[in-house]
């Protein structure tokens, strides 16, 4: 619906809507897996969040195209920013999804020694991994996702988007069925 120049959908949102900007479209910077013709679900999450791990498990077999964006708020989950940077450091070596899956598979071991062990098991160059996860460019990459999520109205992890519709929390079977992806 065209609301005239300078008026966004976010500006016309109803009470309780936290959006100040639309959800950013997919970009080359996004981490995406799944069939290109499948329903796209954009997930804002963090690797310390047990509900995000549950969402990951439910989406894995759902037949969707899945984009992961960081919503790593240290105030909520202390290790979330560190883990997001570790995943981005792995991405620089072509192993984002492997690190992503590994972090969600064992959330009881998220301290630095376990990150190095994961990186080693994934065959990553450990010196490069450590240098990259501390790189300010990597931190800025994570913060761009967080800021975009905040502007799009994300308040909890996980928050899943199909189109512009937000679904806070892990997807339940009924929600997945409504996408015709089960």
Buried (B, 14 or more C-beta within 10 A) or exposed (E): EEEEEEEEBBEEEEEEEEBEBBBBEEEEEEBBBBEEEBBBBBBBBBBBBEBBBBBBEBBBEBBBBBBBBBBBBEEEBEBBBBBBBBBBBBBBBEBBBBBBBBBBEEBEEBEEEBBBEBBEEBEBEEEEBBEBBEBEEBBEBBBBBBEBBBBBBBEBBBBBBBEEEBBBBBBEEEBBEEBEBB
